[in-house]
Amino acid sequence: MNKCNMQLRHMTRKVMTEQKNNAKVIVM
């Protein structure tokens, strides 16, 4: 369960980072 939680957190972080990069591209 803990391992799954860590994986989920990593996925969320990855998605947030991608959204941040996409936002940067849109702004530019």
PyMOL commands that set and color helices and strands:
alter all, ss='L'
color gray80, all
select helices_A, chain A and resi 2-27
alter helices_A, ss='H'
color red, helices_A
deselect
rebuild
show_as cartoon
